[in-house]
């Protein structure tokens, strides 16, 4: 694993940043945890790539809040082009 940022998907829409941080903190030091709106996904940044990999292996395909989590290494954010209408 190259980075320390994880994509976390398929959790309950009612999940908040602190719940996500608490879940991942059992697997290492969480730098940040951010739920994206009420869309059922977010991002967690761990303090190292080793901790991120450990958390990913431990939590991917596990149940959280009645849903099966998807945890993968986050892809770099694509540069957005400005739209003109």
PDB file of N, CA, C and O in Angstrom, chain B, residues numbered from 101:
ATOM      1  N   UNK B 101       0.837  -1.177   0.000  1.00  0.00           N
ATOM      2  CA  UNK B 101       0.000   0.000   0.000  1.00  0.00           C
ATOM      3  C   UNK B 101       0.881   1.239   0.000  1.00  0.00           C
ATOM      4  O   UNK B 101       1.847   1.322   0.759  1.00  0.00           O
ATOM      5  N   UNK B 102       0.549   2.197  -0.848  1.00  0.00           N
ATOM      6  CA  UNK B 102       1.408   3.370  -0.996  1.00  0.00           C
ATOM      7  C   UNK B 102       1.014   4.534  -0.094  1.00  0.00           C
ATOM      8  O   UNK B 102       1.881   5.224   0.443  1.00  0.00           O
ATOM      9  N   UNK B 103      -0.272   4.754   0.072  1.00  0.00           N
ATOM     10  CA  UNK B 103      -0.711   5.918   0.839  1.00  0.00           C
ATOM     11  C   UNK B 103      -1.298   5.540   2.180  1.00  0.00           C
ATOM     12  O   UNK B 103      -1.320   4.370   2.562  1.00  0.00           O
ATOM     13  N   UNK B 104      -1.773   6.550   2.888  1.00  0.00           N
ATOM     14  CA  UNK B 104      -2.369   6.304   4.193  1.00  0.00           C
ATOM     15  C   UNK B 104      -3.838   6.731   4.239  1.00  0.00           C
ATOM     16  O   UNK B 104      -4.430   6.828   5.314  1.00  0.00           O
ATOM     17  N   UNK B 105      -4.423   6.987   3.059  1.00  0.00           N
ATOM     18  CA  UNK B 105      -5.812   7.411   2.993  1.00  0.00           C
ATOM     19  C   UNK B 105      -6.669   6.278   2.446  1.00  0.00           C
ATOM     20  O   UNK B 105      -6.328   5.650   1.444  1.00  0.00           O
ATOM     21  N   UNK B 106      -7.790   6.027   3.122  1.00  0.00           N
ATOM     22  CA  UNK B 106      -8.676   4.929   2.762  1.00  0.00           C
ATOM     23  C   UNK B 106     -10.041   5.449   2.329  1.00  0.00           C
ATOM     24  O   UNK B 106     -10.561   6.417   2.883  1.00  0.00           O
ATOM     25  N   UNK B 107     -10.605   4.788   1.333  1.00  0.00           N
ATOM     26  CA  UNK B 107     -11.987   4.989   0.945  1.00  0.00           C
ATOM     27  C   UNK B 107     -12.814   3.984   1.744  1.00  0.00           C
ATOM     28  O   UNK B 107     -12.468   2.804   1.801  1.00  0.00           O
ATOM     29  N   UNK B 108     -13.895   4.439   2.354  1.00  0.00           N
ATOM     30  CA  UNK B 108     -14.775   3.560   3.120  1.00  0.00           C
ATOM     31  C   UNK B 108     -16.178   3.736   2.556  1.00  0.00           C
ATOM     32  O   UNK B 108     -16.709   4.847   2.536  1.00  0.00           O
ATOM     33  N   UNK B 109     -16.768   2.659   2.107  1.00  0.00           N
ATOM     34  CA  UNK B 109     -18.087   2.745   1.501  1.00  0.00           C
ATOM     35  C   UNK B 109     -19.069   1.747   2.066  1.00  0.00           C
ATOM     36  O   UNK B 109     -18.702   0.806   2.770  1.00  0.00           O
ATOM     37  N   UNK B 110     -20.328   1.977   1.739  1.00  0.00           N
ATOM     38  CA  UNK B 110     -21.452   1.115   2.080  1.00  0.00           C
ATOM     39  C   UNK B 110     -21.794   1.124   3.567  1.00  0.00           C
ATOM     40  O   UNK B 110     -22.237   0.109   4.106  1.00  0.00           O
ATOM     41  N   UNK B 111     -21.595   2.252   4.229  1.00  0.00           N
ATOM     42  CA  UNK B 111     -22.067   2.323   5.608  1.00  0.00           C
ATOM     43  C   UNK B 111     -23.392   3.076   5.654  1.00  0.00           C
ATOM     44  O   UNK B 111     -23.796   3.708   4.679  1.00  0.00           O
ATOM     45  N   UNK B 112     -24.050   3.000   6.785  1.00  0.00           N
ATOM     46  CA  UNK B 112     -25.353   3.630   6.972  1.00  0.00           C
ATOM     47  C   UNK B 112     -25.267   5.135   6.716  1.00  0.00           C
ATOM     48  O   UNK B 112     -24.271   5.774   7.054  1.00  0.00           O
ATOM     49  N   UNK B 113     -26.314   5.690   6.120  1.00  0.00           N
ATOM     50  CA  UNK B 113     -26.357   7.125   5.840  1.00  0.00           C
ATOM     51  C   UNK B 113     -26.346   7.957   7.115  1.00  0.00           C
ATOM     52  O   UNK B 113     -26.031   9.147   7.075  1.00  0.00           O
ATOM     53  N   UNK B 114     -26.683   7.347   8.240  1.00  0.00           N
ATOM     54  CA  UNK B 114     -26.698   8.081   9.510  1.00  0.00           C
ATOM     55  C   UNK B 114     -25.331   8.102  10.200  1.00  0.00           C
ATOM     56  O   UNK B 114     -25.185   8.734  11.246  1.00  0.00           O
ATOM     57  N   UNK B 115     -24.330   7.421   9.635  1.00  0.00           N
ATOM     58  CA  UNK B 115     -22.989   7.406  10.213  1.00  0.00           C
ATOM     59  C   UNK B 115     -22.380   8.804  10.140  1.00  0.00           C
ATOM     60  O   UNK B 115     -22.515   9.496   9.131  1.00  0.00           O
ATOM     61  N   UNK B 116     -21.706   9.216  11.225  1.00  0.00           N
ATOM     62  CA  UNK B 116     -21.051  10.520  11.220  1.00  0.00           C
ATOM     63  C   UNK B 116     -19.535  10.374  11.359  1.00  0.00           C
ATOM     64  O   UNK B 116     -19.019   9.272  11.549  1.00  0.00           O
ATOM     65  N   UNK B 117     -18.833  11.504  11.261  1.00  0.00           N
ATOM     66  CA  UNK B 117     -17.365  11.508  11.298  1.00  0.00           C
ATOM     67  C   UNK B 117     -16.815  10.822  12.547  1.00  0.00           C
ATOM     68  O   UNK B 117     -15.870  10.038  12.463  1.00  0.00           O
ATOM     69  N   UNK B 118     -17.406  11.116  13.700  1.00  0.00           N
ATOM     70  CA  UNK B 118     -16.874  10.569  14.951  1.00  0.00           C
ATOM     71  C   UNK B 118     -17.057   9.062  15.039  1.00  0.00           C
ATOM     72  O   UNK B 118     -16.194   8.379  15.590  1.00  0.00           O
ATOM     73  N   UNK B 119     -18.148   8.525  14.515  1.00  0.00           N
ATOM     74  CA  UNK B 119     -18.357   7.076  14.509  1.00  0.00           C
ATOM     75  C   UNK B 119     -17.332   6.393  13.606  1.00  0.00           C
ATOM     76  O   UNK B 119     -16.799   5.336  13.945  1.00  0.00           O
ATOM     77  N   UNK B 120     -17.067   6.998  12.475  1.00  0.00           N
ATOM     78  CA  UNK B 120     -16.086   6.451  11.543  1.00  0.00           C
ATOM     79  C   UNK B 120     -14.692   6.482  12.173  1.00  0.00           C
ATOM     80  O   UNK B 120     -13.937   5.515  12.077  1.00  0.00           O
ATOM     81  N   UNK B 121     -14.364   7.595  12.814  1.00  0.00           N
ATOM     82  CA  UNK B 121     -13.069   7.707  13.490  1.00  0.00           C
ATOM     83  C   UNK B 121     -12.936   6.674  14.602  1.00  0.00           C
ATOM     84  O   UNK B 121     -11.883   6.053  14.744  1.00  0.00           O
ATOM     85  N   UNK B 122     -13.977   6.486  15.381  1.00  0.00           N
ATOM     86  CA  UNK B 122     -13.945   5.516  16.481  1.00  0.00           C
ATOM     87  C   UNK B 122     -13.720   4.093  15.953  1.00  0.00           C
ATOM     88  O   UNK B 122     -12.943   3.330  16.526  1.00  0.00           O
ATOM     89  N   UNK B 123     -14.393   3.750  14.878  1.00  0.00           N
ATOM     90  CA  UNK B 123     -14.253   2.421  14.289  1.00  0.00           C
ATOM     91  C   UNK B 123     -12.810   2.155  13.858  1.00  0.00           C
ATOM     92  O   UNK B 123     -12.268   1.082  14.125  1.00  0.00           O
ATOM     93  N   UNK B 124     -12.192   3.124  13.198  1.00  0.00           N
ATOM     94  CA  UNK B 124     -10.848   2.934  12.672  1.00  0.00           C
ATOM     95  C   UNK B 124      -9.758   3.115  13.734  1.00  0.00           C
ATOM     96  O   UNK B 124      -8.649   2.606  13.569  1.00  0.00           O
ATOM     97  N   UNK B 125     -10.055   3.822  14.804  1.00  0.00           N
ATOM     98  CA  UNK B 125      -9.037   4.085  15.825  1.00  0.00           C
ATOM     99  C   UNK B 125      -8.592   2.825  16.557  1.00  0.00           C
ATOM    100  O   UNK B 125      -7.540   2.826  17.196  1.00  0.00           O
ATOM    101  N   UNK B 126      -9.367   1.762  16.476  1.00  0.00           N
ATOM    102  CA  UNK B 126      -8.952   0.502  17.092  1.00  0.00           C
ATOM    103  C   UNK B 126      -7.840  -0.177  16.291  1.00  0.00           C
ATOM    104  O   UNK B 126      -7.272  -1.175  16.732  1.00  0.00           O
ATOM    105  N   UNK B 127      -7.535   0.367  15.119  1.00  0.00           N
ATOM    106  CA  UNK B 127      -6.516  -0.229  14.243  1.00  0.00           C
ATOM    107  C   UNK B 127      -5.339   0.701  13.986  1.00  0.00           C
ATOM    108  O   UNK B 127      -4.501   0.417  13.131  1.00  0.00           O
ATOM    109  N   UNK B 128      -5.270   1.808  14.718  1.00  0.00           N
ATOM    110  CA  UNK B 128      -4.160   2.738  14.565  1.00  0.00           C
ATOM    111  C   UNK B 128      -4.617   4.163  14.824  1.00  0.00           C
ATOM    112  O   UNK B 128      -5.768   4.410  15.186  1.00  0.00           O
ATOM    113  N   UNK B 129      -3.697   5.089  14.632  1.00  0.00           N
ATOM    114  CA  UNK B 129      -3.992   6.504  14.874  1.00  0.00           C
ATOM    115  C   UNK B 129      -4.672   7.118  13.656  1.00  0.00           C
ATOM    116  O   UNK B 129      -4.128   7.092  12.552  1.00  0.00           O
ATOM    117  N   UNK B 130      -5.847   7.662  13.863  1.00  0.00           N
ATOM    118  CA  UNK B 130      -6.628   8.284  12.796  1.00  0.00           C
ATOM    119  C   UNK B 130      -6.258   9.766  12.713  1.00  0.00           C
ATOM    120  O   UNK B 130      -6.405  10.502  13.689  1.00  0.00           O
ATOM    121  N   UNK B 131      -5.784  10.196  11.555  1.00  0.00           N
ATOM    122  CA  UNK B 131      -5.481  11.610  11.325  1.00  0.00           C
ATOM    123  C   UNK B 131      -6.756  12.395  11.034  1.00  0.00           C
ATOM    124  O   UNK B 131      -6.929  13.515  11.515  1.00  0.00           O
ATOM    125  N   UNK B 132      -7.650  11.797  10.241  1.00  0.00           N
ATOM    126  CA  UNK B 132      -8.925  12.431   9.929  1.00  0.00           C
ATOM    127  C   UNK B 132      -9.923  11.377   9.468  1.00  0.00           C
ATOM    128  O   UNK B 132      -9.551  10.335   8.928  1.00  0.00           O
ATOM    129  N   UNK B 133     -11.189  11.674   9.692  1.00  0.00           N
ATOM    130  CA  UNK B 133     -12.284  10.818   9.234  1.00  0.00           C
ATOM    131  C   UNK B 133     -13.382  11.748   8.733  1.00  0.00           C
ATOM    132  O   UNK B 133     -13.846  12.621   9.466  1.00  0.00           O
ATOM    133  N   UNK B 134     -13.793  11.558   7.491  1.00  0.00           N
ATOM    134  CA  UNK B 134     -14.766  12.468   6.891  1.00  0.00           C
ATOM    135  C   UNK B 134     -15.829  11.689   6.131  1.00  0.00           C
ATOM    136  O   UNK B 134     -15.533  10.988   5.163  1.00  0.00           O
ATOM    137  N   UNK B 135     -17.066  11.823   6.584  1.00  0.00           N
ATOM    138  CA  UNK B 135     -18.209  11.259   5.883  1.00  0.00           C
ATOM    139  C   UNK B 135     -18.627  12.281   4.827  1.00  0.00           C
ATOM    140  O   UNK B 135     -18.714  13.475   5.113  1.00  0.00           O
ATOM    141  N   UNK B 136     -18.884  11.810   3.610  1.00  0.00           N
ATOM    142  CA  UNK B 136     -19.265  12.702   2.513  1.00  0.00           C
ATOM    143  C   UNK B 136     -20.796  12.783   2.460  1.00  0.00           C
ATOM    144  O   UNK B 136     -21.459  11.871   1.966  1.00  0.00           O
ATOM    145  N   UNK B 137     -21.336  13.874   2.970  1.00  0.00           N
ATOM    146  CA  UNK B 137     -22.779  14.090   2.977  1.00  0.00           C
ATOM    147  C   UNK B 137     -23.523  12.933   3.598  1.00  0.00           C
ATOM    148  O   UNK B 137     -23.064  12.357   4.584  1.00  0.00           O
ATOM    149  N   UNK B 138     -24.655  12.585   3.041  1.00  0.00           N
ATOM    150  CA  UNK B 138     -25.413  11.426   3.507  1.00  0.00           C
ATOM    151  C   UNK B 138     -25.448  10.371   2.401  1.00  0.00           C
ATOM    152  O   UNK B 138     -26.497   9.820   2.070  1.00  0.00           O
ATOM    153  N   UNK B 139     -24.277  10.114   1.849  1.00  0.00           N
ATOM    154  CA  UNK B 139     -24.164   9.227   0.694  1.00  0.00           C
ATOM    155  C   UNK B 139     -23.670   7.818   1.038  1.00  0.00           C
ATOM    156  O   UNK B 139     -23.619   6.957   0.160  1.00  0.00           O
ATOM    157  N   UNK B 140     -23.304   7.570   2.306  1.00  0.00           N
ATOM    158  CA  UNK B 140     -22.882   6.227   2.689  1.00  0.00           C
ATOM    159  C   UNK B 140     -21.445   5.915   2.368  1.00  0.00           C
ATOM    160  O   UNK B 140     -21.067   4.747   2.289  1.00  0.00           O
ATOM    161  N   UNK B 141     -20.627   6.948   2.179  1.00  0.00           N
ATOM    162  CA  UNK B 141     -19.203   6.719   1.989  1.00  0.00           C
ATOM    163  C   UNK B 141     -18.411   7.870   2.561  1.00  0.00           C
ATOM    164  O   UNK B 141     -18.951   8.938   2.851  1.00  0.00           O
ATOM    165  N   UNK B 142     -17.107   7.635   2.720  1.00  0.00           N
ATOM    166  CA  UNK B 142     -16.244   8.673   3.258  1.00  0.00           C
ATOM    167  C   UNK B 142     -14.792   8.273   3.143  1.00  0.00           C
ATOM    168  O   UNK B 142     -14.452   7.305   2.463  1.00  0.00           O
ATOM    169  N   UNK B 143     -13.940   9.023   3.812  1.00  0.00           N
ATOM    170  CA  UNK B 143     -12.500   8.795   3.752  1.00  0.00           C
ATOM    171  C   UNK B 143     -11.912   8.857   5.151  1.00  0.00           C
ATOM    172  O   UNK B 143     -12.314   9.669   5.985  1.00  0.00           O
ATOM    173  N   UNK B 144     -10.949   7.974   5.384  1.00  0.00           N
ATOM    174  CA  UNK B 144     -10.228   7.949   6.653  1.00  0.00           C
ATOM    175  C   UNK B 144      -8.746   8.028   6.335  1.00  0.00           C
ATOM    176  O   UNK B 144      -8.242   7.282   5.495  1.00  0.00           O
ATOM    177  N   UNK B 145      -8.056   8.926   7.003  1.00  0.00           N
ATOM    178  CA  UNK B 145      -6.615   9.057   6.834  1.00  0.00           C
ATOM    179  C   UNK B 145      -5.948   8.574   8.116  1.00  0.00           C
ATOM    180  O   UNK B 145      -6.194   9.102   9.201  1.00  0.00           O
ATOM    181  N   UNK B 146      -5.103   7.564   7.971  1.00  0.00           N
ATOM    182  CA  UNK B 146      -4.378   7.006   9.105  1.00  0.00           C
ATOM    183  C   UNK B 146      -3.012   7.681   9.189  1.00  0.00           C
ATOM    184  O   UNK B 146      -2.612   8.386   8.263  1.00  0.00           O
ATOM    185  N   UNK B 147      -2.291   7.469  10.297  1.00  0.00           N
ATOM    186  CA  UNK B 147      -1.009   8.155  10.482  1.00  0.00           C
ATOM    187  C   UNK B 147       0.117   7.548   9.648  1.00  0.00           C
ATOM    188  O   UNK B 147       1.150   8.191   9.461  1.00  0.00           O
ATOM    189  N   UNK B 148      -0.055   6.328   9.145  1.00  0.00           N
ATOM    190  CA  UNK B 148       0.969   5.713   8.301  1.00  0.00           C
ATOM    191  C   UNK B 148       0.325   4.747   7.317  1.00  0.00           C
ATOM    192  O   UNK B 148      -0.816   4.323   7.504  1.00  0.00           O
ATOM    193  N   UNK B 149       1.058   4.405   6.278  1.00  0.00           N
ATOM    194  CA  UNK B 149       0.532   3.450   5.303  1.00  0.00           C
ATOM    195  C   UNK B 149       0.396   2.065   5.919  1.00  0.00           C
ATOM    196  O   UNK B 149      -0.487   1.298   5.535  1.00  0.00           O
ATOM    197  N   UNK B 150       1.271   1.738   6.878  1.00  0.00           N
ATOM    198  CA  UNK B 150       1.185   0.438   7.553  1.00  0.00           C
ATOM    199  C   UNK B 150      -0.112   0.328   8.354  1.00  0.00           C
ATOM    200  O   UNK B 150      -0.784  -0.703   8.322  1.00  0.00           O
ATOM    201  N   UNK B 151      -0.460   1.402   9.073  1.00  0.00           N
ATOM    202  CA  UNK B 151      -1.702   1.399   9.835  1.00  0.00           C
ATOM    203  C   UNK B 151      -2.909   1.365   8.906  1.00  0.00           C
ATOM    204  O   UNK B 151      -3.900   0.698   9.202  1.00  0.00           O
ATOM    205  N   UNK B 152      -2.836   2.070   7.799  1.00  0.00           N
ATOM    206  CA  UNK B 152      -3.929   2.074   6.833  1.00  0.00           C
ATOM    207  C   UNK B 152      -4.147   0.671   6.273  1.00  0.00           C
ATOM    208  O   UNK B 152      -5.283   0.217   6.140  1.00  0.00           O
ATOM    209  N   UNK B 153      -3.063  -0.003   5.951  1.00  0.00           N
ATOM    210  CA  UNK B 153      -3.184  -1.356   5.418  1.00  0.00           C
ATOM    211  C   UNK B 153      -3.760  -2.306   6.467  1.00  0.00           C
ATOM    212  O   UNK B 153      -4.603  -3.147   6.155  1.00  0.00           O
ATOM    213  N   UNK B 154      -3.308  -2.168   7.697  1.00  0.00           N
ATOM    214  CA  UNK B 154      -3.810  -2.993   8.796  1.00  0.00           C
ATOM    215  C   UNK B 154      -5.315  -2.774   8.980  1.00  0.00           C
ATOM    216  O   UNK B 154      -6.071  -3.735   9.125  1.00  0.00           O
ATOM    217  N   UNK B 155      -5.746  -1.518   8.973  1.00  0.00           N
ATOM    218  CA  UNK B 155      -7.168  -1.203   9.126  1.00  0.00           C
ATOM    219  C   UNK B 155      -7.973  -1.730   7.952  1.00  0.00           C
ATOM    220  O   UNK B 155      -9.062  -2.273   8.142  1.00  0.00           O
ATOM    221  N   UNK B 156      -7.455  -1.578   6.743  1.00  0.00           N
ATOM    222  CA  UNK B 156      -8.149  -2.057   5.557  1.00  0.00           C
ATOM    223  C   UNK B 156      -8.347  -3.570   5.630  1.00  0.00           C
ATOM    224  O   UNK B 156      -9.444  -4.066   5.371  1.00  0.00           O
ATOM    225  N   UNK B 157      -7.305  -4.295   5.977  1.00  0.00           N
ATOM    226  CA  UNK B 157      -7.396  -5.755   6.069  1.00  0.00           C
ATOM    227  C   UNK B 157      -8.367  -6.182   7.158  1.00  0.00           C
ATOM    228  O   UNK B 157      -9.085  -7.169   7.001  1.00  0.00           O
ATOM    229  N   UNK B 158      -8.392  -5.443   8.263  1.00  0.00           N
ATOM    230  CA  UNK B 158      -9.244  -5.812   9.386  1.00  0.00           C
ATOM    231  C   UNK B 158     -10.720  -5.471   9.152  1.00  0.00           C
ATOM    232  O   UNK B 158     -11.598  -6.194   9.624  1.00  0.00           O
ATOM    233  N   UNK B 159     -11.000  -4.396   8.441  1.00  0.00           N
ATOM    234  CA  UNK B 159     -12.373  -3.904   8.355  1.00  0.00           C
ATOM    235  C   UNK B 159     -13.083  -4.142   7.025  1.00  0.00           C
ATOM    236  O   UNK B 159     -14.312  -4.086   6.982  1.00  0.00           O
ATOM    237  N   UNK B 160     -12.361  -4.403   5.948  1.00  0.00           N
ATOM    238  CA  UNK B 160     -13.015  -4.649   4.667  1.00  0.00           C
ATOM    239  C   UNK B 160     -13.894  -5.890   4.761  1.00  0.00           C
ATOM    240  O   UNK B 160     -13.483  -6.921   5.294  1.00  0.00           O
ATOM    241  N   UNK B 161     -15.111  -5.771   4.234  1.00  0.00           N
ATOM    242  CA  UNK B 161     -16.085  -6.871   4.223  1.00  0.00           C
ATOM    243  C   UNK B 161     -16.588  -7.249   5.613  1.00  0.00           C
ATOM    244  O   UNK B 161     -17.083  -8.359   5.807  1.00  0.00           O
ATOM    245  N   UNK B 162     -16.469  -6.336   6.586  1.00  0.00           N
ATOM    246  CA  UNK B 162     -17.035  -6.593   7.913  1.00  0.00           C
ATOM    247  C   UNK B 162     -18.339  -5.817   8.065  1.00  0.00           C
ATOM    248  O   UNK B 162     -18.601  -4.873   7.319  1.00  0.00           O
ATOM    249  N   UNK B 163     -19.143  -6.217   9.025  1.00  0.00           N
ATOM    250  CA  UNK B 163     -20.426  -5.564   9.237  1.00  0.00           C
ATOM    251  C   UNK B 163     -20.275  -4.394  10.199  1.00  0.00           C
ATOM    252  O   UNK B 163     -19.616  -4.498  11.234  1.00  0.00           O
ATOM    253  N   UNK B 164     -20.897  -3.283   9.835  1.00  0.00           N
ATOM    254  CA  UNK B 164     -20.921  -2.091  10.670  1.00  0.00           C
ATOM    255  C   UNK B 164     -22.278  -1.439  10.505  1.00  0.00           C
ATOM    256  O   UNK B 164     -22.631  -1.006   9.408  1.00  0.00           O
ATOM    257  N   UNK B 165     -23.038  -1.365  11.576  1.00  0.00           N
ATOM    258  CA  UNK B 165     -24.367  -0.758  11.508  1.00  0.00           C
ATOM    259  C   UNK B 165     -25.320  -1.495  10.592  1.00  0.00           C
ATOM    260  O   UNK B 165     -26.187  -0.883   9.968  1.00  0.00           O
ATOM    261  N   UNK B 166     -25.165  -2.812  10.506  1.00  0.00           N
ATOM    262  CA  UNK B 166     -26.053  -3.613   9.679  1.00  0.00           C
ATOM    263  C   UNK B 166     -25.712  -3.641   8.202  1.00  0.00           C
ATOM    264  O   UNK B 166     -26.483  -4.166   7.398  1.00  0.00           O
ATOM    265  N   UNK B 167     -24.569  -3.084   7.834  1.00  0.00           N
ATOM    266  CA  UNK B 167     -24.145  -3.066   6.424  1.00  0.00           C
ATOM    267  C   UNK B 167     -22.730  -3.604   6.311  1.00  0.00           C
ATOM    268  O   UNK B 167     -21.951  -3.513   7.260  1.00  0.00           O
ATOM    269  N   UNK B 168     -22.394  -4.160   5.165  1.00  0.00           N
ATOM    270  CA  UNK B 168     -21.060  -4.704   4.933  1.00  0.00           C
ATOM    271  C   UNK B 168     -20.163  -3.622   4.344  1.00  0.00           C
ATOM    272  O   UNK B 168     -20.415  -3.121   3.248  1.00  0.00           O
ATOM    273  N   UNK B 169     -19.113  -3.267   5.083  1.00  0.00           N
ATOM    274  CA  UNK B 169     -18.204  -2.203   4.659  1.00  0.00           C
ATOM    275  C   UNK B 169     -17.341  -2.603   3.479  1.00  0.00           C
ATOM    276  O   UNK B 169     -16.986  -3.770   3.315  1.00  0.00           O
ATOM    277  N   UNK B 170     -17.013  -1.631   2.673  1.00  0.00           N
ATOM    278  CA  UNK B 170     -16.008  -1.751   1.610  1.00  0.00           C
ATOM    279  C   UNK B 170     -14.891  -0.776   1.975  1.00  0.00           C
ATOM    280  O   UNK B 170     -15.122   0.429   2.078  1.00  0.00           O
ATOM    281  N   UNK B 171     -13.694  -1.295   2.169  1.00  0.00           N
ATOM    282  CA  UNK B 171     -12.560  -0.448   2.527  1.00  0.00           C
ATOM    283  C   UNK B 171     -11.446  -0.702   1.523  1.00  0.00           C
ATOM    284  O   UNK B 171     -10.979  -1.831   1.375  1.00  0.00           O
ATOM    285  N   UNK B 172     -11.023   0.351   0.837  1.00  0.00           N
ATOM    286  CA  UNK B 172      -9.958   0.267  -0.165  1.00  0.00           C
ATOM    287  C   UNK B 172      -9.024   1.459  -0.019  1.00  0.00           C
ATOM    288  O   UNK B 172      -9.357   2.459   0.618  1.00  0.00           O
ATOM    289  N   UNK B 173      -7.852   1.332  -0.621  1.00  0.00           N
ATOM    290  CA  UNK B 173      -6.958   2.482  -0.668  1.00  0.00           C
ATOM    291  C   UNK B 173      -7.621   3.554  -1.522  1.00  0.00           C
ATOM    292  O   UNK B 173      -8.117   3.269  -2.612  1.00  0.00           O
ATOM    293  N   UNK B 174      -7.629   4.785  -1.026  1.00  0.00           N
ATOM    294  CA  UNK B 174      -8.248   5.890  -1.766  1.00  0.00           C
ATOM    295  C   UNK B 174      -7.406   6.231  -2.977  1.00  0.00           C
ATOM    296  O   UNK B 174      -6.177   6.253  -2.911  1.00  0.00           O
ATOM    297  N   UNK B 175      -8.078   6.498  -4.080  1.00  0.00           N
ATOM    298  CA  UNK B 175      -7.386   6.954  -5.285  1.00  0.00           C
ATOM    299  C   UNK B 175      -7.130   8.445  -5.161  1.00  0.00           C
ATOM    300  O   UNK B 175      -7.878   9.143  -4.477  1.00  0.00           O
ATOM    301  N   UNK B 176      -6.090   8.944  -5.807  1.00  0.00           N
ATOM    302  CA  UNK B 176      -5.848  10.396  -5.774  1.00  0.00           C
ATOM    303  C   UNK B 176      -7.040  11.136  -6.373  1.00  0.00           C
ATOM    304  O   UNK B 176      -7.662  10.665  -7.326  1.00  0.00           O
ATOM    305  N   UNK B 177      -7.345  12.276  -5.815  1.00  0.00           N
ATOM    306  CA  UNK B 177      -8.465  13.077  -6.300  1.00  0.00           C
ATOM    307  C   UNK B 177      -8.152  13.595  -7.696  1.00  0.00           C
ATOM    308  O   UNK B 177      -7.068  14.116  -7.957  1.00  0.00           O
ATOM    309  N   UNK B 178      -9.121  13.440  -8.583  1.00  0.00           N
ATOM    310  CA  UNK B 178      -8.948  13.931  -9.943  1.00  0.00           C
ATOM    311  C   UNK B 178      -9.098  15.435  -9.965  1.00  0.00           C
ATOM    312  O   UNK B 178      -9.867  16.012  -9.197  1.00  0.00           O
ATOM    313  N   UNK B 179      -8.360  16.053 -10.848  1.00  0.00           N
ATOM    314  CA  UNK B 179      -8.480  17.501 -11.014  1.00  0.00           C
ATOM    315  C   UNK B 179      -9.798  17.783 -11.723  1.00  0.00           C
ATOM    316  O   UNK B 179     -10.109  17.171 -12.746  1.00  0.00           O
ATOM    317  N   UNK B 180     -10.548  18.692 -11.182  1.00  0.00           N
ATOM    318  CA  UNK B 180     -11.843  19.029 -11.777  1.00  0.00           C
ATOM    319  C   UNK B 180     -11.666  20.154 -12.783  1.00  0.00           C
ATOM    320  O   UNK B 180     -10.913  21.103 -12.567  1.00  0.00           O
ATOM    321  N   UNK B 181     -12.381  20.015 -13.878  1.00  0.00           N
ATOM    322  CA  UNK B 181     -12.370  21.080 -14.875  1.00  0.00           C
ATOM    323  C   UNK B 181     -13.559  21.985 -14.612  1.00  0.00           C
ATOM    324  O   UNK B 181     -14.618  21.531 -14.179  1.00  0.00           O
ATOM    325  N   UNK B 182     -13.377  23.238 -14.872  1.00  0.00           N
ATOM    326  CA  UNK B 182     -14.443  24.203 -14.647  1.00  0.00           C
ATOM    327  C   UNK B 182     -15.491  24.061 -15.733  1.00  0.00           C
ATOM    328  O   UNK B 182     -15.181  24.025 -16.923  1.00  0.00           O
ATOM    329  N   UNK B 183     -16.740  23.981 -15.295  1.00  0.00           N
ATOM    330  CA  UNK B 183     -17.832  23.882 -16.269  1.00  0.00           C
ATOM    331  C   UNK B 183     -18.394  25.261 -16.538  1.00  0.00           C
ATOM    332  O   UNK B 183     -18.571  26.076 -15.632  1.00  0.00           O
ATOM    333  N   UNK B 184     -18.665  25.496 -17.794  1.00  0.00           N
ATOM    334  CA  UNK B 184     -19.286  26.763 -18.175  1.00  0.00           C
ATOM    335  C   UNK B 184     -20.580  26.458 -18.891  1.00  0.00           C
ATOM    336  O   UNK B 184     -20.641  25.609 -19.781  1.00  0.00           O
ATOM    337  N   UNK B 185     -21.606  27.164 -18.486  1.00  0.00           N
ATOM    338  CA  UNK B 185     -22.927  26.935 -19.090  1.00  0.00           C
ATOM    339  C   UNK B 185     -23.355  28.126 -19.874  1.00  0.00           C
ATOM    340  O   UNK B 185     -24.439  28.124 -20.457  1.00  0.00           O
TER     341      UNK B 185
END
